[in-house]
Amino acid sequence: MHAALLVTILVTIFAAIGANASLKRTDVEIIGLFTKFVKTHQKTYSSSDFTRKLAVFRANVLAADDINAKTKHPWAGVTSYFDLTPSEFQRSRLAEMPIADFLTRASKLSDFSEKSLKSLGVTPFKGLNAETVAAALRELAPLKSPFPLPEPASTSRITTNSTKLAVTPGKSTLISSRRTLATSPFLGSPSSAVRSSLIELAAEAAAAAASTLTPQQIAALELGLPAAYDGRANPGFDLLGRPRDQGQCGSCWAFAAINAIEAKYAKVNAAPAVPLSEKALVDCSGTYFGRRLNCVFGLTSTALSFSSRLAPDGGVFTAASYPYPAPHQAITVDDCTMNGVGRVRHGQVTNYEWLPRHDSAIKRAVFDHGSVSVVMNGAGLQAYDNNIVGGVDNIFTAEACETRSWFVPFSYPTHVMNIVGWGTHPVTGMDYWIVRNSWGTNFGYSAGLHHPGRRGYVYMERNGRSACHVHLFSYAVTGV
């Protein structure tokens, strides 16, 4: 299409959409951005879809501008996902985390002993203990879950350590007894198997829980750790490999599990790990309380548990023998073919741990084992742009994922990634995590100014209070 004609058409479309004269960006500027966007990311649209994609792009750009104007630490930019509405993005890239279901079941146990918690079907869990679960309950209780809440029981009783709590609906300071929560905007109505309740019982029991780590334990974890660490810059060999792409499938939980296993192997052998198969975990990890793990529902602990059960028979399959589809290909959950022709097993997981809810525990595990899997609210990542200006990285702040916005319609864990390092911003002084995503090397950048090693990663605020909920469910592979 001739450039002059294209501009004329686009201006006409914007006029039809309705331009707001008070907006900082003009229609001509947005047209320029869209033209660059289409060329940079090699986008092609049908004539019938072109108008809608342009309108979506415009709305996303203006929303990103609004976010950046209201924060001290701008982080939003034009990304490869800007032709998707937030709902479309969430459906294609995020996953339903069965965390609410897990915590609800935990809240109904007669006690928080390790034996009782193992009955939740997430073994083995060396780090599974009353304090860890109760602290997780405390953090999730006030959040707006994507899942509907059934009515709580009239009166319940729970034991946590030696403290017994009688809970009466309506008395909780953390969550209303009759709080009605909206169905997830991207998942539709969840099945009855994952309808979950974060009731006063969980909130009250969690509020009484003791701190997970003592000052002495924290000091021991910090001993010998550097002020900054970057697993991508590991001397001698490539510890992590290039970020891979989960494609149009919410299989982040499988990618996070595989990265944790590969990094541990690389650490132990002082050599690059053999790439392992995410697709095998998607197909074969099984179910969580009757619901199959797949492209819209997953739990990293279940994937690691499955991997550990494979250890006696040789371990997880290699990526070459059980390949994941290319990002542009359709991704389906297939029948598990563990004994198919040419299947090669390599990744033997003998132990993994649910880490204490503290920055120091995550740092120690990253330093010792190479990679830590964490859950977070990933909705805002649609607009995250790690745009380097003079070598300075943008930080995805707690505000970015916890404050409701155009890109963040809810505050709830929907994504799993891997922490592989930490540092402090040279300009703002903000502490951050270096987090590996599973959306390929195009994630996190909008121009060719980025250092290749930074592509595919997000720099996320590290503030000691579980920014973006990264403390909730963090796992490290500690034995291979």
C-alpha positions as CSV (number, residue, x, y, z in Angstrom):
1,M,0.0,0.0,0.0
2,H,1.3,3.5,-0.9
3,A,2.6,5.4,2.2
4,A,0.5,8.5,1.5
5,L,-2.6,6.5,1.0
6,L,-1.9,4.5,4.2
7,V,-1.5,7.7,6.2
8,T,-4.8,9.1,4.8
9,I,-6.6,5.9,5.7
10,L,-5.2,5.8,9.2
11,V,-6.0,9.4,9.9
12,T,-9.6,8.7,8.7
13,I,-9.8,5.7,11.0
14,F,-8.6,7.7,14.0
15,A,-11.1,10.4,13.3
16,A,-13.8,7.7,13.3
17,I,-12.5,6.3,16.6
18,G,-12.6,9.7,18.1
19,A,-9.3,11.5,19.0
20,N,-9.0,13.4,22.2
21,A,-7.2,16.7,21.7
22,S,-5.9,16.7,25.2
23,L,-3.8,13.5,24.6
24,K,-0.1,14.1,24.3
25,R,0.4,11.9,21.3
26,T,-1.1,13.0,18.0
27,D,-2.7,10.7,15.5
28,V,0.3,11.2,13.2
29,E,2.7,10.1,16.0
30,I,0.7,7.0,16.7
31,I,0.5,6.2,13.0
32,G,4.3,6.4,12.9
33,L,4.6,4.1,15.9
34,F,2.2,1.6,14.4
35,T,4.1,1.6,11.1
36,K,7.3,0.9,12.9
37,F,5.6,-1.7,15.1
38,V,4.3,-3.6,12.1
39,K,7.7,-3.6,10.4
40,T,9.8,-4.4,13.5
41,H,7.7,-7.3,14.6
42,Q,6.8,-8.5,11.1
43,K,3.1,-8.2,11.7
44,T,0.5,-9.1,9.0
45,Y,-3.2,-8.5,9.2
46,S,-6.2,-9.2,7.1
47,S,-8.0,-6.2,5.7
48,S,-11.0,-7.0,7.9
49,D,-8.8,-7.1,11.1
50,F,-6.6,-4.1,10.3
51,T,-8.9,-1.4,11.7
52,R,-9.4,-3.3,15.0
53,K,-5.7,-4.0,15.4
54,L,-5.0,-0.3,14.9
55,A,-7.6,0.7,17.5
56,V,-6.2,-1.8,20.0
57,F,-2.7,-0.5,19.4
58,R,-3.7,3.1,19.9
59,A,-5.5,2.3,23.2
60,N,-2.5,0.4,24.5
61,V,-0.1,3.2,23.6
62,L,-2.2,5.8,25.3
63,A,-2.6,3.6,28.4
64,A,1.2,3.1,28.6
65,D,1.7,6.9,28.3
66,D,-0.8,7.4,31.1
67,I,0.9,4.9,33.4
68,N,4.3,6.4,32.8
69,A,3.0,9.9,33.5
70,K,1.7,8.8,36.9
71,T,4.7,6.9,38.2
72,K,8.2,8.0,39.4
73,H,9.6,4.9,37.7
74,P,8.3,4.6,34.1
75,W,8.3,1.0,32.8
76,A,5.7,0.8,30.0
77,G,6.6,0.9,26.3
78,V,5.4,-0.3,22.9
79,T,6.0,-4.1,22.9
80,S,5.3,-6.9,20.4
81,Y,2.0,-7.5,22.2
82,F,0.5,-4.1,21.6
83,D,-1.9,-5.3,18.9
84,L,-3.6,-7.5,21.6
85,T,-6.2,-6.3,24.1
86,P,-5.2,-7.1,27.7
87,S,-7.8,-9.9,27.7
88,E,-6.4,-11.4,24.5
89,F,-2.8,-11.1,25.9
90,Q,-3.8,-12.8,29.1
91,R,-5.5,-15.7,27.3
92,S,-2.5,-16.3,25.1
93,R,0.4,-15.9,27.6
94,L,-0.8,-16.4,31.2
95,A,-2.0,-19.4,33.1
96,E,-4.5,-20.2,35.8
97,M,-2.6,-20.8,39.0
98,P,-4.3,-23.3,41.3
99,I,-2.9,-21.4,44.3
100,A,-6.3,-20.3,45.7
101,D,-7.4,-23.9,45.6
102,F,-4.2,-25.1,47.3
103,L,-4.5,-22.5,50.1
104,T,-8.2,-23.1,50.6
105,R,-7.5,-26.8,51.1
106,A,-4.6,-25.9,53.4
107,S,-6.9,-23.6,55.5
108,K,-9.3,-26.5,56.1
109,L,-6.8,-28.9,57.5
110,S,-7.0,-29.8,61.2
111,D,-3.4,-28.8,61.6
112,F,-0.5,-27.5,59.5
113,S,1.9,-30.5,60.1
114,E,4.0,-31.6,57.2
115,K,2.1,-34.9,57.1
116,S,-1.2,-33.0,56.7
117,L,0.2,-30.6,54.2
118,K,1.5,-33.4,52.1
119,S,-2.1,-34.6,51.8
120,L,-2.6,-31.7,49.4
121,G,-0.9,-33.7,46.7
122,V,2.3,-31.6,46.2
123,T,5.0,-33.9,47.5
124,P,7.9,-34.0,48.1
125,F,8.2,-30.6,49.8
126,K,11.1,-30.3,52.1
127,G,10.2,-26.7,52.8
128,L,6.5,-27.4,53.4
129,N,5.7,-26.3,56.9
130,A,3.1,-24.4,58.9
131,E,4.8,-21.0,58.9
132,T,5.4,-21.1,55.1
133,V,1.8,-22.0,54.3
134,A,0.3,-19.6,56.9
135,A,2.4,-16.7,55.6
136,A,1.2,-17.5,52.0
137,L,-2.4,-17.5,53.3
138,R,-1.8,-14.1,54.9
139,E,-0.6,-12.5,51.6
140,L,-3.3,-13.9,49.4
141,A,-6.2,-13.3,51.7
142,P,-6.8,-9.6,50.8
143,L,-6.3,-10.1,47.1
144,K,-9.0,-10.1,44.5
145,S,-9.0,-13.7,43.2
146,P,-10.0,-14.4,39.6
147,F,-12.2,-17.2,41.0
148,P,-15.6,-16.9,42.6
149,L,-15.9,-17.3,46.3
150,P,-18.5,-19.7,47.8
151,E,-20.1,-18.7,51.0
152,P,-18.0,-19.4,54.1
153,A,-19.0,-21.8,56.8
154,S,-20.7,-20.2,59.9
155,T,-18.0,-21.1,62.4
156,S,-14.7,-23.0,62.0
157,R,-11.7,-23.9,64.0
158,I,-8.1,-24.4,63.0
159,T,-4.9,-25.2,64.7
160,T,-1.6,-23.5,63.7
161,N,1.3,-24.5,65.8
162,S,-0.1,-24.3,69.4
163,T,-2.5,-21.5,68.7
164,K,-6.2,-22.3,68.2
165,L,-8.4,-19.8,66.5
166,A,-12.2,-19.7,66.5
167,V,-13.3,-17.8,63.4
168,T,-16.7,-16.2,62.9
169,P,-17.6,-14.8,59.5
170,G,-17.8,-11.1,59.3
171,K,-15.1,-10.5,61.9
172,S,-12.0,-10.7,59.7
173,T,-10.0,-7.5,59.1
174,L,-8.4,-8.9,56.0
175,I,-11.3,-10.1,53.9
176,S,-15.1,-9.6,54.0
177,S,-17.1,-12.7,54.7
178,R,-19.5,-12.1,51.8
179,R,-17.0,-10.6,49.4
180,T,-18.1,-11.4,45.8
181,L,-15.3,-11.7,43.4
182,A,-15.5,-11.5,39.6
183,T,-14.8,-14.4,37.3
184,S,-11.3,-14.2,35.7
185,P,-11.5,-11.9,32.7
186,F,-9.4,-14.3,30.6
187,L,-10.4,-17.7,31.8
188,G,-14.1,-17.6,31.9
189,S,-16.0,-19.6,34.5
190,P,-13.6,-22.0,36.2
191,S,-14.6,-25.6,36.7
192,S,-16.0,-26.7,40.1
193,A,-12.6,-28.4,40.8
194,V,-10.9,-25.1,41.2
195,R,-13.6,-22.9,42.7
196,S,-11.8,-21.5,45.7
197,S,-12.4,-19.6,48.8
198,L,-10.0,-17.4,50.7
199,I,-12.2,-17.0,53.8
200,E,-11.7,-15.5,57.2
201,L,-10.5,-18.8,58.5
202,A,-7.4,-18.6,56.3
203,A,-6.9,-14.9,57.0
204,E,-7.2,-15.2,60.7
205,A,-5.0,-18.3,61.0
206,A,-2.4,-16.7,58.8
207,A,-2.4,-13.4,60.8
208,A,-1.4,-15.4,63.9
209,A,1.5,-17.2,62.2
210,A,5.1,-16.5,63.3
211,S,7.8,-15.1,61.0
212,T,9.3,-17.8,58.7
213,L,12.9,-16.8,59.4
214,T,14.7,-15.5,62.5
215,P,17.4,-12.8,62.2
216,Q,20.0,-15.5,62.8
217,Q,18.7,-17.6,60.0
218,I,18.7,-14.5,57.7
219,A,22.3,-13.7,58.6
220,A,23.3,-17.3,57.8
221,L,21.6,-17.1,54.4
222,E,23.3,-13.8,53.5
223,L,26.8,-15.0,54.5
224,G,29.1,-14.9,51.5
225,L,26.5,-13.5,49.1
226,P,27.7,-10.6,46.8
227,A,25.9,-7.3,46.7
228,A,25.0,-8.1,43.1
229,Y,24.9,-11.4,41.1
230,D,24.0,-12.1,37.5
231,G,23.6,-15.7,36.4
232,R,23.8,-14.7,32.8
233,A,27.4,-13.6,33.2
234,N,28.5,-16.9,34.7
235,P,32.3,-17.3,34.1
236,G,33.5,-20.3,32.1
237,F,30.2,-21.7,30.8
238,D,26.7,-20.7,29.9
239,L,24.6,-21.4,33.0
240,L,21.2,-20.5,31.6
241,G,21.0,-20.6,27.8
242,R,18.8,-18.3,25.8
243,P,15.2,-17.7,27.0
244,R,12.8,-20.0,25.2
245,D,9.3,-19.2,24.0
246,Q,6.2,-20.9,25.3
247,G,4.2,-19.6,22.4
248,Q,0.4,-19.3,22.6
249,C,0.1,-21.6,25.6
250,G,0.1,-20.8,29.3
251,S,2.8,-23.4,30.0
252,C,5.0,-21.0,31.9
253,W,4.9,-23.4,34.9
254,A,6.6,-26.1,32.8
255,F,9.3,-23.7,31.4
256,A,10.0,-22.5,35.0
257,A,10.5,-26.0,36.2
258,I,12.7,-27.0,33.3
259,N,14.9,-23.9,33.7
260,A,15.4,-24.7,37.4
261,I,16.4,-28.2,36.6
262,E,18.8,-27.2,33.8
263,A,20.5,-24.5,35.9
264,K,21.1,-27.0,38.7
265,Y,22.6,-29.4,36.3
266,A,24.9,-26.7,34.9
267,K,26.0,-25.7,38.4
268,V,26.7,-29.3,39.4
269,N,28.6,-30.2,36.3
270,A,30.2,-26.8,35.6
271,A,29.1,-27.1,32.0
272,P,26.0,-26.0,30.0
273,A,23.1,-28.3,30.8
274,V,21.5,-30.5,28.1
275,P,18.2,-28.7,27.1
276,L,15.2,-30.6,28.6
277,S,11.7,-30.9,27.4
278,E,8.9,-28.6,28.5
279,K,6.5,-30.4,26.2
280,A,7.0,-33.6,28.1
281,L,5.9,-31.8,31.3
282,V,2.8,-30.3,29.6
283,D,1.8,-33.7,28.3
284,C,2.8,-36.0,31.2
285,S,2.8,-34.1,34.5
286,G,-0.7,-35.4,35.2
287,T,-3.4,-33.7,37.3
288,Y,-3.9,-31.5,40.4
289,F,-6.9,-32.8,42.3
290,G,-8.4,-34.2,39.2
291,R,-7.7,-31.4,36.8
292,R,-5.0,-31.9,34.1
293,L,-2.1,-29.6,33.8
294,N,-2.1,-28.0,30.4
295,C,-1.9,-24.7,28.5
296,V,-4.3,-22.8,30.8
297,F,-3.7,-24.4,34.1
298,G,-0.4,-25.4,35.8
299,L,1.6,-25.7,39.0
300,T,5.4,-25.8,39.0
301,S,5.5,-28.0,42.1
302,T,3.5,-30.7,40.4
303,A,5.8,-30.6,37.4
304,L,8.9,-30.9,39.7
305,S,7.2,-33.7,41.6
306,F,6.6,-35.5,38.4
307,S,10.2,-34.9,37.4
308,S,11.4,-36.4,40.7
309,R,9.4,-39.5,40.1
310,L,11.1,-40.0,36.8
311,A,14.6,-40.0,38.4
312,P,14.9,-43.7,39.0
313,D,14.1,-44.4,35.3
314,G,16.6,-41.8,34.0
315,G,14.9,-38.5,34.5
316,V,13.2,-35.9,32.4
317,F,13.3,-36.2,28.6
318,T,15.6,-34.1,26.5
319,A,14.2,-31.3,24.4
320,A,15.6,-32.9,21.3
321,S,13.8,-36.2,21.9
322,Y,10.5,-34.7,23.0
323,P,10.4,-31.3,21.3
324,Y,8.3,-28.2,22.0
325,P,6.5,-26.7,19.0
326,A,7.9,-23.6,17.4
327,P,6.3,-20.4,18.7
328,H,4.3,-19.8,15.5
329,Q,2.9,-23.3,15.5
330,A,-0.3,-24.5,17.2
331,I,0.4,-25.9,20.6
332,T,-1.8,-28.7,21.9
333,V,-1.7,-31.0,25.0
334,D,-1.1,-34.4,23.5
335,D,-1.3,-37.9,25.0
336,C,1.8,-38.6,27.0
337,T,4.2,-40.8,25.0
338,M,6.9,-41.4,27.6
339,N,8.1,-44.5,25.9
340,G,8.0,-43.2,22.3
341,V,10.7,-44.1,19.8
342,G,13.9,-42.0,20.4
343,R,12.9,-40.7,23.8
344,V,16.0,-39.8,25.8
345,R,16.0,-39.2,29.5
346,H,18.6,-37.0,31.2
347,G,17.3,-34.6,34.0
348,Q,17.2,-36.6,37.2
349,V,15.7,-34.5,40.0
350,T,16.3,-36.0,43.4
351,N,15.1,-33.0,45.6
352,Y,13.5,-29.6,45.3
353,E,12.4,-27.2,48.0
354,W,9.6,-24.7,48.6
355,L,11.7,-21.7,49.9
356,P,11.1,-19.6,52.9
357,R,9.3,-16.4,52.2
358,H,12.2,-14.0,52.3
359,D,14.5,-12.2,49.8
360,S,17.6,-13.8,51.5
361,A,16.3,-17.3,51.0
362,I,15.7,-16.6,47.3
363,K,19.2,-15.0,46.9
364,R,20.9,-17.9,48.5
365,A,19.1,-20.5,46.4
366,V,19.9,-18.5,43.2
367,F,23.5,-18.3,44.1
368,D,23.8,-22.0,45.1
369,H,21.5,-23.6,42.6
370,G,21.4,-21.2,39.6
371,S,17.7,-20.5,39.2
372,V,14.5,-20.1,41.4
373,S,11.0,-20.5,40.0
374,V,8.6,-17.8,41.3
375,V,4.9,-17.0,40.7
376,M,3.7,-13.4,40.1
377,N,1.0,-11.3,38.6
378,G,2.1,-11.2,35.0
379,A,-0.6,-9.1,33.4
380,G,1.4,-5.9,33.3
381,L,4.2,-7.6,31.4
382,Q,2.3,-6.9,28.2
383,A,3.7,-3.4,28.4
384,Y,7.1,-4.0,30.0
385,D,9.9,-2.4,28.0
386,N,13.5,-2.9,29.3
387,N,14.5,0.1,27.2
388,I,18.2,0.8,27.8
389,V,19.1,4.5,27.8
390,G,22.7,5.0,28.5
391,G,22.9,1.5,30.0
392,V,20.1,2.0,32.5
393,D,17.4,-0.6,32.8
394,N,13.7,0.0,33.5
395,I,12.5,-1.7,36.7
396,F,9.1,-3.4,36.8
397,T,8.0,-2.1,40.2
398,A,5.6,-3.5,42.7
399,E,3.4,-0.6,41.8
400,A,3.3,-1.9,38.2
401,C,1.9,-5.3,39.0
402,E,-0.1,-4.5,42.2
403,T,-1.9,-1.3,41.0
404,R,-5.0,-1.7,38.9
405,S,-4.6,-0.3,35.4
406,W,-5.5,-0.9,31.8
407,F,-3.0,-3.7,31.6
408,V,-3.6,-5.0,35.2
409,P,-7.3,-5.7,35.8
410,F,-6.6,-7.9,38.8
411,S,-3.9,-8.5,41.4
412,Y,-3.3,-12.2,41.5
413,P,-0.6,-14.6,40.5
414,T,-1.0,-15.7,36.8
415,H,2.6,-16.3,35.6
416,V,5.7,-18.2,36.6
417,M,9.3,-17.1,35.8
418,N,12.8,-17.7,37.1
419,I,14.9,-15.4,39.3
420,V,18.5,-15.7,38.1
421,G,20.2,-12.8,39.8
422,W,19.9,-9.5,41.7
423,G,21.3,-6.0,41.8
424,T,20.7,-2.3,42.5
425,H,19.8,0.3,40.0
426,P,22.7,2.7,39.4
427,V,20.5,5.8,39.1
428,T,17.4,5.3,41.3
429,G,19.1,3.0,43.9
430,M,16.2,0.6,43.6
431,D,17.0,-3.0,44.4
432,Y,15.9,-5.5,41.7
433,W,15.7,-9.1,40.7
434,I,16.9,-10.3,37.3
435,V,14.0,-12.5,36.1
436,R,14.1,-14.8,33.1
437,N,10.8,-15.0,31.2
438,S,9.6,-17.7,28.8
439,W,8.4,-15.5,26.0
440,G,11.5,-15.7,23.8
441,T,14.2,-13.1,23.2
442,N,11.7,-10.5,21.8
443,F,10.3,-10.0,25.2
444,G,11.3,-6.8,27.0
445,Y,12.5,-4.7,24.2
446,S,11.0,-2.3,21.6
447,A,14.1,-1.2,19.7
448,G,17.5,-2.4,18.6
449,L,19.3,-0.5,21.4
450,H,19.3,-3.4,23.8
451,H,22.2,-5.5,24.8
452,P,21.5,-9.1,23.5
453,G,22.0,-10.6,26.9
454,R,19.1,-8.6,28.4
455,R,16.5,-9.6,25.9
456,G,14.0,-12.0,27.3
457,Y,14.4,-10.8,30.9
458,V,12.6,-8.4,33.2
459,Y,14.1,-6.4,36.0
460,M,11.7,-6.6,38.9
461,E,11.6,-4.6,42.1
462,R,13.2,-6.4,45.1
463,N,11.8,-4.6,48.1
464,G,11.8,-7.2,50.9
465,R,8.0,-7.5,51.0
466,S,7.3,-9.9,48.2
467,A,6.9,-7.4,45.4
468,C,4.5,-8.8,42.8
469,H,4.0,-11.7,45.2
470,V,7.3,-13.5,44.3
471,H,7.6,-14.8,47.8
472,L,4.4,-16.8,47.6
473,F,5.5,-20.0,45.8
474,S,9.2,-20.0,45.1
475,Y,11.0,-23.3,44.3
476,A,14.6,-24.3,43.8
477,V,15.9,-27.7,42.6
478,T,18.4,-28.7,45.2
479,G,19.4,-32.2,44.1
480,V,20.0,-33.8,40.7
